Amino acid sequence: MSFRRLFSFTVLTFALFSASIPAIAQHEENAANHEAEAHGEKGGEKKLNVSEEIFGHIGDSHYWHFFDINDEPVSIPLPVIIYDKANGGLKMFSASKFHHGHEEYEGYKLQFGMKEKIVWANEAEAAQHDIYDISITKNVLSMMISVILLLWIMLGVAKKYKKNGTMVAPSGFQNALEPVLTFIRDEVAKPNLGHRYMYFMPLLLTVFFFIWINNLLGLLPGGANFTGNITVTLCLAIIAFIVMMAKSNKHYWGHLLNPPGVPFGIKLLLVPIEIMSMFIKPIALTIRLFANIMAGHIVILSVILLIFIFGALSKAVGVVFVPVSLAFSIFMFMLELLVAAIQAFIFANLTAVFIGQAIEEPHHDHAHGEHDQLEHL
Amino acid sequence: MDLLTPGFGLFFWTLLAFLTVFFILKKFAWKPILSALEERETGIADSIAAAEKVKKEMSQMQAENEKIMQEARAERAAMLKEAKDTRDSLINKAKEETKVVADKMIAEARQQIEQQKMAALTEVKNQIGGLALEVAEKVLRKHLDTAESQNTFAKMMAEEIKMN
């Protein structure tokens, strides 16, 4: 893959969204300001807890929280679904029953911290209760919205292709999507997967658009940090790993377990490393996406929170710092828009590279170089 | 470290949603879109190839046309020349024939003129002869009024006959 193509792709993405950035960014600021203001009022009585604020935003929750008014959180309670064998199996109820963690419900309570959890209220009995929490949390709901959006967009585009036939120039969203589709096909699938690229195209496209749309939704004000959650990236990486394992051929395992032309002593060293690298691949996928997206969210939140950190020192300093902070966060927001597309692309591309290594036929040997190049990203 | 521990619920929903999206999009979006894209690309490639072919054929045809035109021109020139030759030969032939006919006519005319001249001359001779006879008769009649003169004349005539 040439650097220039990658560059033009990022520029395209940037251009595509730059038109709508100011409005969205402004919104983000407004929402963040509102939120922070609410906290700031509290700040008079209670000190601003920066890490709690940040982790509250990037973590998952059983509420979709927007802002607080007079210490009262304005939020949508989401459905709680838990499976607890010790307490009669499956249970479904609204998260509003917990009253933001102030009350217990049917023996359960909400536990806050870095991560919001539903636990058995009586700590002595907690060990007996294996609680499987499959609630529709903020992340799950956000993902469902993105899934609906994705299906709506893609099925609409597909319908257009079916309706217009092949020899009509693409229009509207179809037009915006087509370069991305052909980019994935020509720059991701074809160079890595060779002649079998068509078989893996649906997977690569789904991975790419699923991550991209979730990245973008996560950037909306009040959006969930879905792709910045390690569970999500792990799930996607495991899917990629399973596909890689399922489609791997004899040649791949032969090279892995018995590298040809290598002395026996070095084989003893090389084979364990190769086996480790096999498992490190999905882990790398997991960590890369998770860390990139989460870091982006943390940086934007931190920059906004700087206003209130300075404001806590002195109101004047806080006011002076507002434009600086806004400029920073708008810059970060634009960067995150790029990162959203780039990380989706990298995830799809590395998936293609890993699958490409597993299905590689004995005669050609070009995937390694590209793999190494991309590992640095 | 809570941040780095995967949650069961989210994993479950993500897997479910991703697989659902994957299978729906695979069947109803990616397959038709990709096949349409490929179809269009091959269509465009075919069209370009066809256009190239047509262009080649066109140039070939043009060359052929040029050749045919040239041939036609040569043929026309040849035909014109032939026509001119034919015309010339026709004219010449006609001229010759005319001349022959004219000559013949002239000859005939001359012959006729000669004949008529001869006839006229004969007639004139006859008439002159008649007139001369008449004159001679009259002269003789006057000469031979007397018997003497008749005797002399008869003698002369007899002499003439004797001389013969």
Interface residues (C-beta under 8 A of the other chain):
Chain A: F55 G59 D60 I81 G113 M114 K115 Y132 D133 I134 S135 I136 T137 N139 V140 M143 M144 V147 L150 L151 M154 L155 V157 A158 Y161 K162 G165 T166 M167 E178 L181 T182 R185 M198 M201 P202 L203 L205 T206 F210 N229 I230 T231 V232 L234 C235 L236 I239 M294
Chain B: D2 L3 L4 T5 P6 G7 F8 G9 L10 F11 F12 W13 T14 L15 A17 F18 L19 T20 V21 F22 I24 L25 K26 F28 A29 W30 K31 P32 I33 L34 A36 L37 E39 R40 G43
